[in-house]
């Protein structure tokens, strides 16, 4: 067995696999080491009941860049993505909002609540478009680091040129978006809660903040960067679940010679004279490599895999203070029939079942849900995002049966009163089911099997510190050249030949492959 590689990738999540695929594609000898029994990390498809498979953590794709799909020939390796167009908001017993992406339909839906908001939404989109275009371009560019080398100076120059091209008005808007709350931004353009809801949800998705937190307007903007099958702003469902994304990337890496070892835990990164030289496994095996890339989150990388003696105390303190918590509780349920919503009855497949489903009736509902967490409790009336993948993909469940994915918030990692998630998991899951059942009264009775992942489960099983699906909060001091630290920006680290390739670096979370892409390009320059 080869014990000396050009590159070792710690963690077989989709970003680690992306790094491996690009490095192997360039002719390098690559080894991927994954602790779990399967690759994919938080982008995996797993069986949770006999005959029922589904995405375990992430359950929609939108940030995966077309360039990565093309470079790695992911379609050739089996990736198929179905665009999801509908957004269904269950508002109460009699009212709903169903957005389909068709402008005539969507304008009509908004007019039900406010005629003025049709124009307000047009103004909001006009404001967001140049800013999202600016950030979309930056996603595939590494941020400059604090090292002030020639590449960093050139990157700052590129940013300066792009800012000049934005124009004065849009530069001012950019500053506002980077600093203000999503709530204040939406209030400026829209008057009805209903028109605000799709954008409000985007601002809190994967974030343990409410709408009134400064900088959440940037998270709202970040949510506009998704794209599926060439359609900007779209989300999609991979055939076979989110594991199909990771499997396709893995197949691409293996086709170029990468070696994948699962059920293999890394104990530490070996470092000599400030340079990473390989890894030591839990079983004591040592493997040499010219570069090491970590798909683990920043805390696990710098506070767990790297011995304290190799990092400055201040750096370790900063990483320890790096905020990681998304407030997410994940469930998968096998159901015998589709939800029959009070506001839009019917348990035969309808437009309300075909896309994203939200239990999110008002803006105040978000604020109340977050306020519950201030005392160390979970939301009594949680915000629920759901999707029924079997509407589009019959490979995930037995014939005639369905699966529903639910992602609920806010559920803090640490509970008050000394309570532990192992003792509270079932109670929290019942809270989510009961909340959904208020809007679709047949839901609880339709469940034939279920699985629940608390923030602790996400941390323990999938290596997501704090249960944070994005490897770090979207806050101004944890973005761009500060993600996760000024001395570890753009996939670099204070350790020579050690790189971060996970969502804890620019541009952040979502199943995008971009951190892995950036890390591979950086590592290739060192090889």
JOPE-V622665 format. One record per backbone hydrogen bond with DSSP energy under -1.0 kcal/mol. NH is the residue of the N-H (numbers start at 1). CO is the residue of the C=O. E is the energy in kcal/mol with one decimal. If there is no record, write none. Layout:
nh co e
NH CO E
NH CO E
This chain:
nh co e
5 288 -2.4
6 29 -1.4
7 29 -2.1
8 291 -1.8
9 31 -3.1
10 293 -3.4
11 33 -3.1
17 13 -2.7
18 14 -1.8
19 15 -2.4
20 16 -2.3
21 17 -2.7
22 18 -2.3
23 19 -2.5
24 20 -2.8
25 21 -2.4
26 22 -1.1
27 24 -2.1
28 23 -2.0
31 7 -2.1
32 259 -3.1
33 9 -2.7
34 261 -2.9
40 12 -3.3
43 40 -2.8
46 54 -2.5
48 52 -2.0
49 52 -1.2
52 49 -3.0
53 396 -2.8
54 46 -2.1
56 44 -2.5
58 42 -2.4
61 236 -2.6
65 512 -1.1
69 65 -2.1
70 66 -2.5
71 67 -3.2
72 68 -2.3
74 69 -2.1
77 73 -1.1
78 75 -1.7
79 74 -2.5
82 237 -2.6
84 235 -3.1
87 99 -2.7
88 356 -3.1
89 97 -3.1
90 358 -2.4
91 95 -1.6
92 95 -1.6
97 89 -1.8
99 87 -2.8
106 102 -3.0
107 103 -2.6
108 104 -1.7
109 105 -2.3
110 106 -2.4
111 107 -2.2
113 110 -1.9
114 110 -2.5
118 115 -1.0
120 116 -2.0
121 117 -2.7
122 118 -1.4
123 119 -2.2
124 120 -2.3
125 121 -2.8
126 122 -2.0
127 123 -1.9
128 124 -2.4
129 125 -2.3
132 128 -3.1
133 129 -2.3
134 130 -1.9
135 131 -2.3
136 132 -2.6
137 133 -1.8
138 134 -1.3
139 135 -1.6
141 138 -1.6
153 149 -2.4
154 150 -2.5
155 151 -2.2
156 152 -2.4
157 153 -2.0
158 154 -2.2
159 155 -2.3
160 156 -2.5
161 157 -2.4
162 158 -2.5
163 159 -2.4
164 160 -2.2
165 161 -2.3
166 162 -1.3
171 167 -2.1
172 168 -2.1
173 169 -1.8
174 170 -2.2
175 171 -2.1
176 172 -2.0
177 173 -2.7
178 174 -2.0
180 176 -3.0
183 211 -2.7
185 181 -1.8
186 182 -2.7
187 183 -2.2
188 184 -1.3
190 186 -2.8
196 192 -1.1
197 193 -1.7
200 196 -2.9
201 197 -2.8
202 198 -1.4
203 199 -1.5
204 200 -1.1
205 201 -1.5
207 204 -2.2
209 207 -1.3
213 210 -1.4
216 213 -1.7
217 180 -1.8
218 215 -1.3
220 216 -1.8
221 217 -2.0
222 218 -2.9
223 219 -1.7
224 221 -1.8
225 222 -1.6
227 62 -3.7
228 231 -1.9
231 228 -2.3
233 226 -3.3
234 231 -1.3
236 61 -2.3
237 82 -2.6
239 80 -2.6
241 238 -2.1
244 241 -2.0
245 242 -1.1
246 242 -1.3
247 243 -3.0
248 244 -2.0
249 245 -2.1
250 246 -2.9
251 247 -2.8
252 248 -2.0
253 249 -2.4
254 250 -2.8
255 251 -2.4
257 254 -1.9
258 253 -2.3
259 30 -2.6
261 32 -2.8
263 36 -3.1
264 34 -3.0
267 280 -2.6
268 280 -1.8
269 305 -3.0
270 278 -2.2
272 275 -2.7
275 272 -1.5
276 496 -3.0
277 270 -2.8
279 287 -2.3
280 268 -2.6
281 285 -3.1
282 265 -2.4
284 281 -2.0
287 279 -2.6
288 3 -2.4
289 277 -2.3
290 5 -1.3
291 6 -1.6
292 497 -2.8
293 8 -3.0
294 499 -3.2
295 10 -3.1
301 297 -2.5
302 298 -2.9
303 299 -2.3
305 300 -1.9
306 301 -1.2
310 307 -2.0
311 308 -1.7
316 312 -2.2
317 313 -2.3
318 314 -2.3
319 315 -2.4
320 316 -2.3
321 317 -1.5
329 408 -2.2
330 453 -2.2
331 406 -2.8
332 451 -1.9
333 404 -2.4
334 449 -2.8
335 402 -2.7
336 446 -2.6
342 439 -2.6
353 350 -2.0
356 86 -2.4
357 386 -2.9
358 88 -2.9
359 384 -2.5
367 363 -1.6
368 364 -2.8
369 365 -2.2
370 366 -2.3
371 367 -2.5
372 368 -1.4
373 370 -1.4
374 371 -1.1
376 373 -2.0
377 372 -1.1
379 410 -2.3
383 409 -3.0
384 359 -1.5
385 407 -2.5
386 357 -3.0
387 405 -1.6
391 388 -1.7
392 389 -1.6
393 389 -1.6
401 398 -2.3
402 335 -1.9
404 333 -2.4
405 387 -2.9
406 331 -2.9
407 385 -2.8
408 329 -2.9
409 383 -1.9
411 327 -1.2
416 376 -2.2
419 416 -1.3
423 420 -1.2
424 420 -1.2
425 421 -1.8
428 424 -2.5
429 425 -2.5
430 426 -2.3
431 427 -1.7
432 428 -1.9
433 429 -2.4
434 430 -2.9
435 431 -2.0
436 432 -2.4
437 433 -2.5
438 434 -1.2
439 436 -1.1
440 436 -1.8
443 440 -2.4
446 442 -1.2
447 444 -1.2
448 334 -2.8
449 334 -1.1
451 332 -2.2
453 330 -3.2
458 454 -2.6
459 455 -1.8
460 456 -3.1
461 457 -3.1
462 458 -1.0
464 458 -1.7
465 463 -1.0
467 464 -2.9
468 465 -1.6
471 468 -1.2
473 323 -2.5
475 473 -1.4
478 475 -2.9
482 479 -2.7
483 480 -1.4
488 485 -1.9
492 489 -1.9
496 274 -2.1
498 495 -1.6
499 292 -2.5
500 491 -2.0
501 294 -2.9
505 502 -1.4
508 505 -1.6
512 510 -1.8
517 513 -2.1
518 514 -2.8
519 515 -2.5
520 516 -2.1
521 517 -2.0
522 518 -2.1
523 519 -2.8
524 520 -2.5
525 521 -1.1
